[in-house]
Amino acid sequence: MSRIILEVHVLQNVPPSNLNRDDTGTPKSAVYGGVTRARVSSQAWKRATRRYFTKLLDAGELGVRTKRVAEVLAERITARAPAVVGPAAWEIAAEVLQAATGSKVEPPKRKADSAKKKGAEEPAPESSYLMFLSSRQLDGLAELAVQGAADIKGFLKDKDNKARAKRIADTRHSVDIALFGRMVADSPDINVDAATQVAHALSVHQVSNESDYFTAVDDRNSGAEPGAGMIGTVDFNSATLYRYAAVDVDLLERNLGKGLDAEESPATPVRRAVEAFVEGFVASLPTGKINTFGNHTLPDAVVVTLRSSRPVSFVSAFEKPVVADEFGGHMETACARLADYIPEIERAYGDESTDTWLLRIGPATQKVSGLGTEVPSLKRLVDVAGSAVADRLERRG
């Protein structure tokens, strides 16, 4: 059976910025093609994309990733059983979560010791690592918790009830869990394989980081007290980035399972997820040092490809770094590289089932105009890609 793979290729100019820094505060970098490139980690752009989903999808289709999962579940328990509040709700939530995920959920030792010394109330239980659960899974666990609230430990000793808790945590995944996956260290059998692969964004050209020396003046300084109230440095760079992501639509469909509505087509939740991902990945931006640099840009060129073989990145078009000409700029040459490279790789490895759409802005992107069917806006690109995915799923049955 042929696969359904959706790819998003992006060229984006980013002015002086520090989107994603390392432990020293320096913008991340990587050596590719023998030279140093600007790099933005896949984790940074995945989080930006996931945060963008809140603008596109109902909260019921999204998840929560937090160590404070007992508090999140306790709130839902209290909403269903108002008499169960505070520490009592926390305890019930912790027991249900442990049954569902196998993970210990207990007050952090350091916080508990500090509270004990101060004579304060014991803090809420937390998981030892980030727990990722969908809104519908949390609702299901809350309903189960209310049923056994009178004696939650005894209730969960029943094998059927414990199995129900685990089943709830492993069904009705949210869009973000289905796309980006989930690891549960204590119960690998309820892990979710990510349907989406996101590459580290790389500059198409060589980059050298720079430092900005800044000062801040104390507003209350008098003329007798000259000088800065604060001095410091912040590192930055600027780049034309190639960004790439691929969605395994078949795995996405398996992860999502049945939709919210039993009457809807099986392709409908997958289409919503694909459309949200395309728009979120293209339009999002990591927020590192965003207030310092105000680097709010959008891509100049976006190529979306739907293929039936395996994911194919076009990053090799930039293995030889792009060099600005006497007039400056990297975007025009980067587009020319793609215009030369993509037809060659598709000729050698592509097939007749591959569909490609293009969104481009400005004269610098003119060279890529023949790479696919041009669309006038991101909204139209999202709709076309979603429709094509749904059509392939429907035809395949």
Contacts in CASP RR format, 6 or more apart in sequence:
PFRMAT RR
TARGET T0000
AUTHOR 0000-0000-0000
METHOD contacts of the structure
MODEL  1
MSRIILEVHVLQNVPPSNLNRDDTGTPKSAVYGGVTRARVSSQAWKRATR
RYFTKLLDAGELGVRTKRVAEVLAERITARAPAVVGPAAWEIAAEVLQAA
TGSKVEPPKRKADSAKKKGAEEPAPESSYLMFLSSRQLDGLAELAVQGAA
DIKGFLKDKDNKARAKRIADTRHSVDIALFGRMVADSPDINVDAATQVAH
ALSVHQVSNESDYFTAVDDRNSGAEPGAGMIGTVDFNSATLYRYAAVDVD
LLERNLGKGLDAEESPATPVRRAVEAFVEGFVASLPTGKINTFGNHTLPD
AVVVTLRSSRPVSFVSAFEKPVVADEFGGHMETACARLADYIPEIERAYG
DESTDTWLLRIGPATQKVSGLGTEVPSLKRLVDVAGSAVADRLERRG
1 396 0 8 1.000
2 308 0 8 1.000
2 309 0 8 1.000
2 353 0 8 1.000
3 248 0 8 1.000
3 249 0 8 1.000
3 250 0 8 1.000
3 308 0 8 1.000
3 309 0 8 1.000
3 310 0 8 1.000
4 248 0 8 1.000
4 249 0 8 1.000
4 250 0 8 1.000
4 306 0 8 1.000
4 308 0 8 1.000
4 389 0 8 1.000
4 392 0 8 1.000
4 393 0 8 1.000
4 396 0 8 1.000
5 246 0 8 1.000
5 247 0 8 1.000
5 248 0 8 1.000
5 249 0 8 1.000
5 306 0 8 1.000
5 307 0 8 1.000
5 308 0 8 1.000
5 309 0 8 1.000
5 310 0 8 1.000
5 311 0 8 1.000
6 246 0 8 1.000
6 247 0 8 1.000
6 249 0 8 1.000
6 274 0 8 1.000
6 278 0 8 1.000
6 304 0 8 1.000
6 305 0 8 1.000
6 306 0 8 1.000
6 385 0 8 1.000
6 389 0 8 1.000
7 244 0 8 1.000
7 245 0 8 1.000
7 246 0 8 1.000
7 247 0 8 1.000
7 303 0 8 1.000
7 304 0 8 1.000
7 305 0 8 1.000
7 306 0 8 1.000
7 307 0 8 1.000
7 311 0 8 1.000
7 312 0 8 1.000
7 313 0 8 1.000
8 243 0 8 1.000
8 244 0 8 1.000
8 245 0 8 1.000
8 246 0 8 1.000
8 277 0 8 1.000
8 278 0 8 1.000
8 281 0 8 1.000
8 282 0 8 1.000
8 302 0 8 1.000
8 303 0 8 1.000
8 304 0 8 1.000
9 242 0 8 1.000
9 243 0 8 1.000
9 244 0 8 1.000
9 302 0 8 1.000
9 303 0 8 1.000
9 304 0 8 1.000
9 305 0 8 1.000
9 313 0 8 1.000
9 314 0 8 1.000
9 338 0 8 1.000
10 241 0 8 1.000
10 242 0 8 1.000
10 243 0 8 1.000
10 244 0 8 1.000
10 281 0 8 1.000
10 282 0 8 1.000
10 299 0 8 1.000
10 301 0 8 1.000
10 302 0 8 1.000
10 303 0 8 1.000
11 204 0 8 1.000
11 240 0 8 1.000
11 241 0 8 1.000
11 242 0 8 1.000
11 243 0 8 1.000
11 299 0 8 1.000
11 300 0 8 1.000
11 301 0 8 1.000
11 302 0 8 1.000
11 331 0 8 1.000
11 334 0 8 1.000
11 335 0 8 1.000
11 338 0 8 1.000
11 365 0 8 1.000
12 240 0 8 1.000
12 241 0 8 1.000
12 243 0 8 1.000
12 297 0 8 1.000
12 298 0 8 1.000
12 299 0 8 1.000
12 300 0 8 1.000
13 239 0 8 1.000
13 240 0 8 1.000
13 241 0 8 1.000
13 297 0 8 1.000
13 300 0 8 1.000
13 330 0 8 1.000
13 331 0 8 1.000
14 38 0 8 1.000
14 238 0 8 1.000
14 239 0 8 1.000
14 240 0 8 1.000
14 241 0 8 1.000
14 295 0 8 1.000
14 297 0 8 1.000
15 238 0 8 1.000
15 293 0 8 1.000
15 295 0 8 1.000
15 297 0 8 1.000
16 210 0 8 1.000
16 212 0 8 1.000
16 236 0 8 1.000
16 237 0 8 1.000
16 238 0 8 1.000
16 293 0 8 1.000
16 295 0 8 1.000
17 27 0 8 1.000
17 236 0 8 1.000
17 237 0 8 1.000
17 238 0 8 1.000
17 288 0 8 1.000
17 289 0 8 1.000
17 290 0 8 1.000
17 293 0 8 1.000
17 294 0 8 1.000
17 295 0 8 1.000
18 25 0 8 1.000
18 27 0 8 1.000
18 234 0 8 1.000
18 235 0 8 1.000
18 236 0 8 1.000
18 237 0 8 1.000
18 288 0 8 1.000
18 289 0 8 1.000
18 292 0 8 1.000
18 293 0 8 1.000
19 27 0 8 1.000
19 40 0 8 1.000
19 44 0 8 1.000
19 285 0 8 1.000
19 286 0 8 1.000
19 288 0 8 1.000
19 289 0 8 1.000
19 295 0 8 1.000
20 27 0 8 1.000
20 28 0 8 1.000
20 39 0 8 1.000
20 40 0 8 1.000
20 41 0 8 1.000
20 44 0 8 1.000
20 286 0 8 1.000
20 288 0 8 1.000
21 27 0 8 1.000
21 28 0 8 1.000
21 235 0 8 1.000
21 288 0 8 1.000
21 289 0 8 1.000
22 28 0 8 1.000
25 235 0 8 1.000
26 209 0 8 1.000
26 235 0 8 1.000
27 38 0 8 1.000
27 39 0 8 1.000
27 209 0 8 1.000
27 235 0 8 1.000
27 236 0 8 1.000
27 237 0 8 1.000
28 38 0 8 1.000
28 39 0 8 1.000
28 40 0 8 1.000
28 41 0 8 1.000
29 36 0 8 1.000
29 37 0 8 1.000
29 38 0 8 1.000
29 39 0 8 1.000
29 207 0 8 1.000
29 209 0 8 1.000
30 36 0 8 1.000
30 37 0 8 1.000
30 39 0 8 1.000
30 200 0 8 1.000
30 202 0 8 1.000
31 37 0 8 1.000
32 202 0 8 1.000
32 315 0 8 1.000
32 318 0 8 1.000
32 319 0 8 1.000
33 319 0 8 1.000
33 320 0 8 1.000
33 321 0 8 1.000
35 206 0 8 1.000
35 321 0 8 1.000
36 206 0 8 1.000
36 207 0 8 1.000
36 208 0 8 1.000
37 202 0 8 1.000
37 203 0 8 1.000
37 205 0 8 1.000
37 206 0 8 1.000
37 207 0 8 1.000
37 239 0 8 1.000
37 321 0 8 1.000
38 202 0 8 1.000
38 203 0 8 1.000
38 207 0 8 1.000
38 237 0 8 1.000
38 238 0 8 1.000
38 239 0 8 1.000
38 241 0 8 1.000
39 200 0 8 1.000
39 201 0 8 1.000
39 202 0 8 1.000
39 203 0 8 1.000
40 200 0 8 1.000
40 201 0 8 1.000
40 241 0 8 1.000
40 243 0 8 1.000
40 286 0 8 1.000
41 200 0 8 1.000
42 198 0 8 1.000
42 199 0 8 1.000
42 200 0 8 1.000
44 286 0 8 1.000
45 198 0 8 1.000
45 201 0 8 1.000
45 243 0 8 1.000
45 281 0 8 1.000
45 284 0 8 1.000
45 286 0 8 1.000
46 180 0 8 1.000
46 196 0 8 1.000
46 198 0 8 1.000
47 286 0 8 1.000
48 284 0 8 1.000
48 285 0 8 1.000
48 286 0 8 1.000
48 287 0 8 1.000
49 198 0 8 1.000
49 277 0 8 1.000
49 280 0 8 1.000
49 281 0 8 1.000
49 284 0 8 1.000
50 176 0 8 1.000
50 180 0 8 1.000
51 284 0 8 1.000
52 279 0 8 1.000
52 280 0 8 1.000
52 283 0 8 1.000
52 284 0 8 1.000
53 62 0 8 1.000
53 175 0 8 1.000
53 176 0 8 1.000
53 276 0 8 1.000
53 280 0 8 1.000
54 62 0 8 1.000
56 275 0 8 1.000
56 276 0 8 1.000
56 279 0 8 1.000
56 280 0 8 1.000
57 175 0 8 1.000
57 272 0 8 1.000
57 276 0 8 1.000
59 135 0 8 1.000
60 134 0 8 1.000
60 135 0 8 1.000
60 136 0 8 1.000
60 174 0 8 1.000
61 135 0 8 1.000
61 174 0 8 1.000
61 175 0 8 1.000
61 260 0 8 1.000
61 272 0 8 1.000
62 134 0 8 1.000
62 135 0 8 1.000
62 174 0 8 1.000
62 175 0 8 1.000
62 176 0 8 1.000
63 132 0 8 1.000
63 133 0 8 1.000
63 134 0 8 1.000
63 135 0 8 1.000
63 138 0 8 1.000
63 174 0 8 1.000
63 176 0 8 1.000
63 177 0 8 1.000
64 72 0 8 1.000
64 132 0 8 1.000
64 133 0 8 1.000
64 135 0 8 1.000
64 138 0 8 1.000
65 130 0 8 1.000
65 131 0 8 1.000
65 132 0 8 1.000
66 72 0 8 1.000
66 130 0 8 1.000
66 131 0 8 1.000
67 126 0 8 1.000
67 127 0 8 1.000
67 128 0 8 1.000
67 129 0 8 1.000
67 130 0 8 1.000
67 131 0 8 1.000
68 124 0 8 1.000
68 126 0 8 1.000
69 93 0 8 1.000
69 97 0 8 1.000
69 105 0 8 1.000
69 126 0 8 1.000
69 127 0 8 1.000
69 131 0 8 1.000
69 133 0 8 1.000
70 90 0 8 1.000
70 93 0 8 1.000
70 94 0 8 1.000
70 97 0 8 1.000
70 105 0 8 1.000
70 124 0 8 1.000
70 125 0 8 1.000
70 126 0 8 1.000
70 127 0 8 1.000
71 90 0 8 1.000
71 93 0 8 1.000
71 124 0 8 1.000
72 138 0 8 1.000
73 93 0 8 1.000
73 96 0 8 1.000
73 97 0 8 1.000
73 138 0 8 1.000
73 141 0 8 1.000
73 142 0 8 1.000
73 145 0 8 1.000
74 86 0 8 1.000
74 89 0 8 1.000
74 90 0 8 1.000
74 92 0 8 1.000
74 93 0 8 1.000
74 124 0 8 1.000
75 89 0 8 1.000
76 138 0 8 1.000
76 139 0 8 1.000
76 141 0 8 1.000
76 142 0 8 1.000
77 84 0 8 1.000
77 89 0 8 1.000
77 92 0 8 1.000
77 93 0 8 1.000
77 142 0 8 1.000
77 145 0 8 1.000
77 146 0 8 1.000
77 149 0 8 1.000
78 84 0 8 1.000
78 85 0 8 1.000
78 86 0 8 1.000
78 89 0 8 1.000
79 142 0 8 1.000
80 142 0 8 1.000
80 143 0 8 1.000
80 146 0 8 1.000
81 146 0 8 1.000
81 149 0 8 1.000
84 92 0 8 1.000
84 146 0 8 1.000
84 149 0 8 1.000
87 121 0 8 1.000
87 122 0 8 1.000
87 124 0 8 1.000
90 124 0 8 1.000
90 125 0 8 1.000
91 125 0 8 1.000
91 152 0 8 1.000
92 145 0 8 1.000
92 148 0 8 1.000
92 149 0 8 1.000
92 152 0 8 1.000
93 105 0 8 1.000
93 125 0 8 1.000
93 145 0 8 1.000
94 105 0 8 1.000
94 106 0 8 1.000
94 125 0 8 1.000
95 152 0 8 1.000
95 153 0 8 1.000
95 156 0 8 1.000
96 141 0 8 1.000
96 144 0 8 1.000
96 145 0 8 1.000
96 152 0 8 1.000
96 156 0 8 1.000
96 165 0 8 1.000
97 103 0 8 1.000
97 105 0 8 1.000
97 127 0 8 1.000
97 131 0 8 1.000
97 141 0 8 1.000
98 104 0 8 1.000
98 105 0 8 1.000
99 156 0 8 1.000
99 161 0 8 1.000
99 162 0 8 1.000
99 165 0 8 1.000
99 166 0 8 1.000
100 141 0 8 1.000
100 165 0 8 1.000
100 166 0 8 1.000
100 168 0 8 1.000
100 169 0 8 1.000
101 127 0 8 1.000
101 131 0 8 1.000
101 166 0 8 1.000
101 169 0 8 1.000
101 184 0 8 1.000
101 186 0 8 1.000
101 187 0 8 1.000
101 190 0 8 1.000
102 184 0 8 1.000
102 186 0 8 1.000
102 187 0 8 1.000
103 127 0 8 1.000
103 128 0 8 1.000
103 129 0 8 1.000
103 131 0 8 1.000
103 184 0 8 1.000
103 185 0 8 1.000
103 186 0 8 1.000
103 187 0 8 1.000
104 127 0 8 1.000
104 128 0 8 1.000
104 186 0 8 1.000
105 125 0 8 1.000
105 126 0 8 1.000
105 127 0 8 1.000
106 125 0 8 1.000
106 126 0 8 1.000
107 122 0 8 1.000
107 123 0 8 1.000
107 124 0 8 1.000
107 125 0 8 1.000
107 126 0 8 1.000
108 123 0 8 1.000
108 126 0 8 1.000
111 123 0 8 1.000
112 122 0 8 1.000
112 123 0 8 1.000
114 120 0 8 1.000
115 121 0 8 1.000
115 122 0 8 1.000
115 123 0 8 1.000
116 122 0 8 1.000
129 185 0 8 1.000
131 184 0 8 1.000
132 177 0 8 1.000
132 181 0 8 1.000
132 182 0 8 1.000
133 141 0 8 1.000
133 169 0 8 1.000
133 177 0 8 1.000
134 172 0 8 1.000
134 173 0 8 1.000
134 174 0 8 1.000
134 177 0 8 1.000
135 174 0 8 1.000
136 172 0 8 1.000
136 174 0 8 1.000
137 168 0 8 1.000
137 169 0 8 1.000
137 171 0 8 1.000
137 172 0 8 1.000
137 173 0 8 1.000
137 174 0 8 1.000
140 168 0 8 1.000
141 165 0 8 1.000
141 168 0 8 1.000
141 169 0 8 1.000
144 161 0 8 1.000
144 164 0 8 1.000
144 165 0 8 1.000
144 168 0 8 1.000
145 152 0 8 1.000
147 155 0 8 1.000
148 155 0 8 1.000
148 161 0 8 1.000
155 161 0 8 1.000
156 162 0 8 1.000
156 165 0 8 1.000
166 187 0 8 1.000
166 190 0 8 1.000
169 190 0 8 1.000
170 189 0 8 1.000
170 190 0 8 1.000
171 257 0 8 1.000
172 257 0 8 1.000
173 182 0 8 1.000
173 192 0 8 1.000
173 255 0 8 1.000
173 256 0 8 1.000
173 257 0 8 1.000
175 256 0 8 1.000
175 269 0 8 1.000
175 272 0 8 1.000
175 273 0 8 1.000
175 276 0 8 1.000
177 192 0 8 1.000
177 255 0 8 1.000
178 192 0 8 1.000
178 195 0 8 1.000
178 252 0 8 1.000
178 255 0 8 1.000
178 256 0 8 1.000
178 273 0 8 1.000
179 194 0 8 1.000
179 195 0 8 1.000
179 196 0 8 1.000
179 247 0 8 1.000
179 252 0 8 1.000
179 255 0 8 1.000
179 273 0 8 1.000
179 277 0 8 1.000
180 194 0 8 1.000
180 196 0 8 1.000
181 191 0 8 1.000
181 192 0 8 1.000
181 193 0 8 1.000
181 194 0 8 1.000
181 195 0 8 1.000
181 255 0 8 1.000
182 190 0 8 1.000
182 191 0 8 1.000
182 192 0 8 1.000
183 191 0 8 1.000
184 190 0 8 1.000
184 191 0 8 1.000
192 255 0 8 1.000
193 251 0 8 1.000
193 255 0 8 1.000
195 247 0 8 1.000
195 248 0 8 1.000
195 249 0 8 1.000
195 251 0 8 1.000
195 252 0 8 1.000
195 255 0 8 1.000
196 245 0 8 1.000
196 246 0 8 1.000
196 247 0 8 1.000
196 248 0 8 1.000
196 252 0 8 1.000
196 277 0 8 1.000
197 245 0 8 1.000
197 246 0 8 1.000
197 248 0 8 1.000
197 311 0 8 1.000
198 244 0 8 1.000
198 245 0 8 1.000
198 281 0 8 1.000
199 243 0 8 1.000
199 244 0 8 1.000
199 245 0 8 1.000
199 313 0 8 1.000
199 315 0 8 1.000
201 241 0 8 1.000
201 242 0 8 1.000
201 243 0 8 1.000
201 244 0 8 1.000
202 241 0 8 1.000
202 242 0 8 1.000
202 315 0 8 1.000
202 318 0 8 1.000
203 239 0 8 1.000
203 240 0 8 1.000
203 241 0 8 1.000
203 242 0 8 1.000
204 239 0 8 1.000
204 240 0 8 1.000
204 241 0 8 1.000
204 242 0 8 1.000
204 318 0 8 1.000
204 321 0 8 1.000
204 322 0 8 1.000
204 330 0 8 1.000
204 334 0 8 1.000
204 337 0 8 1.000
205 239 0 8 1.000
205 240 0 8 1.000
205 318 0 8 1.000
205 321 0 8 1.000
205 322 0 8 1.000
205 323 0 8 1.000
205 324 0 8 1.000
205 330 0 8 1.000
206 321 0 8 1.000
207 237 0 8 1.000
207 238 0 8 1.000
207 239 0 8 1.000
208 237 0 8 1.000
209 235 0 8 1.000
209 236 0 8 1.000
209 237 0 8 1.000
210 235 0 8 1.000
210 236 0 8 1.000
210 237 0 8 1.000
211 233 0 8 1.000
211 234 0 8 1.000
211 235 0 8 1.000
211 236 0 8 1.000
212 233 0 8 1.000
212 234 0 8 1.000
212 235 0 8 1.000
212 236 0 8 1.000
213 231 0 8 1.000
213 232 0 8 1.000
213 233 0 8 1.000
214 231 0 8 1.000
214 232 0 8 1.000
214 233 0 8 1.000
214 234 0 8 1.000
215 227 0 8 1.000
215 228 0 8 1.000
215 229 0 8 1.000
215 230 0 8 1.000
215 231 0 8 1.000
215 232 0 8 1.000
216 228 0 8 1.000
216 229 0 8 1.000
216 230 0 8 1.000
216 231 0 8 1.000
217 227 0 8 1.000
217 228 0 8 1.000
217 229 0 8 1.000
218 225 0 8 1.000
218 228 0 8 1.000
218 229 0 8 1.000
221 227 0 8 1.000
221 229 0 8 1.000
234 289 0 8 1.000
234 292 0 8 1.000
236 289 0 8 1.000
236 293 0 8 1.000
240 322 0 8 1.000
240 329 0 8 1.000
240 330 0 8 1.000
240 331 0 8 1.000
240 334 0 8 1.000
242 314 0 8 1.000
242 315 0 8 1.000
242 317 0 8 1.000
242 318 0 8 1.000
242 334 0 8 1.000
243 281 0 8 1.000
243 299 0 8 1.000
244 313 0 8 1.000
244 314 0 8 1.000
244 315 0 8 1.000
245 277 0 8 1.000
245 281 0 8 1.000
246 311 0 8 1.000
246 313 0 8 1.000
247 274 0 8 1.000
247 277 0 8 1.000
248 311 0 8 1.000
249 270 0 8 1.000
249 274 0 8 1.000
249 389 0 8 1.000
249 392 0 8 1.000
249 393 0 8 1.000
252 270 0 8 1.000
252 273 0 8 1.000
252 274 0 8 1.000
253 266 0 8 1.000
253 270 0 8 1.000
253 393 0 8 1.000
256 269 0 8 1.000
256 270 0 8 1.000
256 273 0 8 1.000
257 266 0 8 1.000
257 269 0 8 1.000
258 266 0 8 1.000
258 269 0 8 1.000
259 266 0 8 1.000
259 268 0 8 1.000
259 269 0 8 1.000
260 269 0 8 1.000
261 268 0 8 1.000
265 390 0 8 1.000
265 394 0 8 1.000
266 393 0 8 1.000
267 389 0 8 1.000
267 390 0 8 1.000
267 393 0 8 1.000
267 394 0 8 1.000
268 390 0 8 1.000
270 389 0 8 1.000
270 390 0 8 1.000
270 393 0 8 1.000
271 386 0 8 1.000
271 387 0 8 1.000
271 389 0 8 1.000
271 390 0 8 1.000
274 385 0 8 1.000
274 386 0 8 1.000
274 389 0 8 1.000
275 382 0 8 1.000
275 383 0 8 1.000
275 385 0 8 1.000
275 386 0 8 1.000
278 304 0 8 1.000
278 381 0 8 1.000
278 382 0 8 1.000
278 385 0 8 1.000
278 386 0 8 1.000
279 378 0 8 1.000
279 379 0 8 1.000
279 382 0 8 1.000
282 298 0 8 1.000
282 299 0 8 1.000
282 302 0 8 1.000
282 378 0 8 1.000
282 381 0 8 1.000
283 298 0 8 1.000
283 378 0 8 1.000
285 295 0 8 1.000
285 296 0 8 1.000
285 297 0 8 1.000
290 296 0 8 1.000
298 361 0 8 1.000
299 359 0 8 1.000
299 361 0 8 1.000
300 331 0 8 1.000
300 335 0 8 1.000
300 360 0 8 1.000
300 361 0 8 1.000
300 362 0 8 1.000
300 364 0 8 1.000
300 365 0 8 1.000
301 331 0 8 1.000
301 335 0 8 1.000
301 338 0 8 1.000
301 358 0 8 1.000
301 359 0 8 1.000
301 360 0 8 1.000
301 361 0 8 1.000
301 365 0 8 1.000
301 368 0 8 1.000
302 358 0 8 1.000
302 359 0 8 1.000
302 360 0 8 1.000
302 378 0 8 1.000
302 381 0 8 1.000
303 314 0 8 1.000
303 338 0 8 1.000
303 342 0 8 1.000
303 356 0 8 1.000
303 357 0 8 1.000
303 358 0 8 1.000
303 368 0 8 1.000
303 371 0 8 1.000
303 372 0 8 1.000
304 356 0 8 1.000
304 357 0 8 1.000
304 358 0 8 1.000
304 359 0 8 1.000
304 381 0 8 1.000
304 385 0 8 1.000
305 312 0 8 1.000
305 354 0 8 1.000
305 355 0 8 1.000
305 356 0 8 1.000
306 354 0 8 1.000
306 355 0 8 1.000
306 356 0 8 1.000
306 385 0 8 1.000
306 388 0 8 1.000
306 389 0 8 1.000
306 392 0 8 1.000
307 350 0 8 1.000
307 351 0 8 1.000
307 353 0 8 1.000
307 354 0 8 1.000
307 355 0 8 1.000
308 351 0 8 1.000
308 353 0 8 1.000
308 354 0 8 1.000
309 349 0 8 1.000
309 350 0 8 1.000
309 351 0 8 1.000
312 345 0 8 1.000
312 349 0 8 1.000
314 338 0 8 1.000
314 341 0 8 1.000
314 342 0 8 1.000
314 345 0 8 1.000
316 341 0 8 1.000
316 345 0 8 1.000
317 334 0 8 1.000
317 337 0 8 1.000
317 338 0 8 1.000
317 340 0 8 1.000
317 341 0 8 1.000
317 342 0 8 1.000
318 334 0 8 1.000
318 337 0 8 1.000
322 330 0 8 1.000
322 333 0 8 1.000
322 334 0 8 1.000
322 337 0 8 1.000
323 333 0 8 1.000
324 330 0 8 1.000
324 333 0 8 1.000
325 333 0 8 1.000
329 364 0 8 1.000
331 364 0 8 1.000
331 365 0 8 1.000
332 363 0 8 1.000
332 364 0 8 1.000
332 365 0 8 1.000
332 366 0 8 1.000
332 367 0 8 1.000
335 360 0 8 1.000
335 364 0 8 1.000
335 365 0 8 1.000
335 366 0 8 1.000
335 367 0 8 1.000
335 368 0 8 1.000
336 367 0 8 1.000
338 367 0 8 1.000
338 368 0 8 1.000
338 371 0 8 1.000
339 367 0 8 1.000
339 368 0 8 1.000
339 370 0 8 1.000
339 371 0 8 1.000
342 371 0 8 1.000
343 371 0 8 1.000
346 354 0 8 1.000
355 373 0 8 1.000
355 388 0 8 1.000
356 371 0 8 1.000
356 372 0 8 1.000
356 373 0 8 1.000
357 372 0 8 1.000
357 373 0 8 1.000
357 374 0 8 1.000
357 375 0 8 1.000
357 381 0 8 1.000
357 384 0 8 1.000
357 385 0 8 1.000
358 368 0 8 1.000
358 369 0 8 1.000
358 370 0 8 1.000
358 371 0 8 1.000
358 372 0 8 1.000
358 373 0 8 1.000
358 374 0 8 1.000
358 375 0 8 1.000
359 374 0 8 1.000
359 375 0 8 1.000
359 376 0 8 1.000
359 377 0 8 1.000
359 378 0 8 1.000
359 380 0 8 1.000
359 381 0 8 1.000
360 366 0 8 1.000
360 368 0 8 1.000
360 369 0 8 1.000
360 374 0 8 1.000
373 384 0 8 1.000
375 381 0 8 1.000
375 384 0 8 1.000
END
